[in-house]
Amino acid sequence: MRLLLSLAAFTLFFAASCTKKALDGRDGRDGLSATSKASQVMKELEDSRFASQYFEGRAKVDVKSPKMNIGGTATIRVEQDKAIWMSVKKFGFEGARALIRPDSFFVINRLNGDYTAEPLSYIERKYKIPARFDLLQEMVMGNAVFFSRDLELETVGENFILNGRDKRFATKHTVDARGYKLLGMDLTELAQDRKLIINNADFRRVEGQGDNDFAHQRTVVIDTEETGKATLDLEFTRLSFSGPLAMPFQRR
């Protein structure tokens, strides 16, 4: 269970240096430069982002790594711009709980009694990168985040591919060209050869939540020298967008 919460924290580390961008432009296919076409795809992704003041999702969870293979259920709650809460259970018993706020994070591993409470500045000190709660929130909701504004666009079959690279990161976004759904993000920190891959699938309209679809299936892959290759599969089985939401967090 600890690995599952580590995946969420590691995603935050990767998200820390991203920059979001609102883009201009209309015709993304004909009569525009390659740069303008890439900007249009980014704008379409931004326009189709899924957002709600409150979110609660229950999901089947499978984690595979060199040290463990384990399944269970997870409850994830989000209050927009305020908190992300997660509880992971196995056979009905809670194994771990996490609470992430814009300025701090807390983790309880009930299986071995571990407890962590740190400001987000801890991430900045340890990993030498600024922590960004808002971008982890975007990833939880299945939305795109961008490391660079300078992206190249190519068309592969029925998908758009946005590729970017700078001195620190290489990125790849795969987008459904028919509905501008984010199918995948590949992020690589070049110096450390750390990789984060997020794939989205099973997009469905959610009643009462506008015209944008929600990805009910997620796969997160993290590959680092420290952890090896770890894979998290999430399949959302129940969604709610009403609030307020309880986010209890007791050490005992």
N, C-alpha and C positions, 0 to 999 in steps of 0.2 A: 504494500500500500504506500509505503514511503516513496517508492519510485514514481508512482502516479503523480504525487504532489511535487516531486522533484521536476517532472516534466513541465508542470505548470510554471514553476519558478524559473526553469531554464528558458522557457519561452519568453518570460519577462526579460531575461538577460539579453536575448536576441532582439526583442522588440525595442530595447532601450535606445538604440541609435537611429530608429526609423524616423521618417518625417512624412506626415500626411499632407496632401495637397488638393485643393479645389482647383479644377482645370476648366479652361474655356474651349469653345469650338463645338461644331455640330456634325459635319459630315466626316465620318471616320474612315471612309473607304476610298472615295474617288476625288481627284483634284487637289489633294493636299500633300505636303511633304511627308516623308517618313516620320519626322519628329512630330508633326501635327497629328498624324494618324495614331501614333503611340499616345499622345496626350488625350485624344478623343477616347481611346479605350480606357485610359485611366479615369477619365471623367465619367464614363458609363459605369465603371465599377463603383465610383463614389456615389453616383446617383442611385445605384441599386443596393447600397449597403443596408443591412438589416439593423434596425435600432428600436429600442423600447426602453421606457423608464424602468420597468421591472421585467425580469426574466427568471423563470425557474424551469430547469430541464432535468428530467430523470433519464438516465442512460445506462445501457449495458456497457461494461468496461472489460477489455482484455488487454493485459500488459505482457509483453515478451521482451526479455533482455538476457544477456549472458548469465545473470545471476538468478533470474526467476521467470516463471510463467504463471500468471495468476489472473483470475477473472472475478468480477463482482458487479456491483451496481454503484452508481454515483448520482448524487444530487448536486446540481450547480445552480447557485442563485446570484443574480447580478442586480444591484441597484445602480443605475447609470451614473457614472462619474463619482460614486461614493464607495462601493464595496463589491468584492467578488468573494463568494463563500462556497466551499466545497466539502462534502462529506462522502466518504467511500465506505461501503459495507460489503461484507462477505458472510453469506449464510445468515443474514439479518443482523449481524453484529458490526458495529462501527469499528473500523480499523484505523481511520485517520480523518483529520479535519483540518481545513485551512481557511484562513481569512486574510484577504489582501485589501488594503486600503491605499489611497493615493500617497500616503506618507509612511506606510509600515506594512509588515506582514507577520502572520502568526501561523505556526504549524504544530499540530499534535499528532504524534504517532502512538496510538494506544497499544499497539502490539509490543513495543519495546520500551514505552514510557518516555520517549523523546519529546521535548518541547522546545520550540524556537520562537522567539519574539525579537524582531529586529526592525529598525527603521529602514526605509528603502535606500537610505544613504549607505547602509551596510553593503549593498550591491555595488554602489559606486566605489566604495573603498576597496572591496575585494576584487572586482572585475574591471575597475578603471573605466566604467561606462556610466552615463547618466540613466537612472531608472525611469520608466515611463508607464505608469498605471494605465493611462488611456489607451495605449496601443495593445497591451495585453487584453483589455476589454474588447477591442476590435476583433482580435483573433478568437476570443471565446464566442463571439457572435457570428463568426465565419466570414468576416470582412477582410478586405485587402489592406495591407500597409506597405508603404514604399520606402526603400532605403535611398533612392536616388530619383531625381526628376529627369535625368538623362537616360532614357530607355530606348532600345531598338525594338521594332515590331516586325514579326514575321508571321505568316499564315501557314498553319500546318493542318491540312484537312479542314475540319469545321471549327478549328480552334485558333485563337490568337495567342502568340507567345511574346511576352515582354521580357527582354533580357537587359540586365544592367550590370555594371562592374565599375568599382573604383579601387583605391589602394587597399581598402580594408575588406569589402564585401563583394560577392558575386550573387546576383539574384535572378530568379526566373519566375514569372507569373504565367500560368496557363488559364486562358479565359475562353468560355464557350462563346463563339462568335455569333450565335443565333440569339442568345438571351443575355449575354454579358454576365454570366455567372462565373464566380471565381472557382475554378476546378482545382487549382493547386498553387502553392508557393514553395519554392526551393531557395533557401538562404544559406550561404556559406561564408563563414569568417575565414578568410584566406590564410592568415598567418598561423592560426591555431588549427586549421583544417576541421573546424567544428561545423556540422551540418544540421539544419532544421528543415524538415519537409512536412508540409501540411496539405493533405488532400481532402476535398469536400465532395460529397455525392448525395444522391437521393434528395434533390431539391423539391420542396413542396410548398404550395401556398398555405399560409396560416390564416385562418378565419379571423377577421377583425384587425389584421396587421398590414393592411395596404396591399400593394401590388408586388412587393418584393418577396422572393421565395427564401425559405430557410433550409440550410443543408442539414439533414437529419443524420447523416453519417460523416464521421471525421476519422482520419488517420493521421497521427502525428509520429514522425520518426526523428529521433535525435541520434546522431552518430558523432562521438568524440573519442579522443584517446583515453580520457578518464573513465567513461561509462561504457564504451563499446557501442553497439547499435541497439537502441531500445525503441520499441514500437508500442504505441497506445492506439487502440481502436475504440471509438465511441459510437454507439448507436442510440440516438435519442428515441425514447418510447413514449414520453409524455412531455408536453410543453404547456406553460402557463405564462401569461404576460400581465397579470394583475398583482397589485400590491396594496400596502407595503408588505415586505417579506421579513420574516424572523431570521436572524443570523447569529444564533447563540454560539458562544465560545467560552467554555469552562475548561480549565486545566484538568480537573478531577474526572 
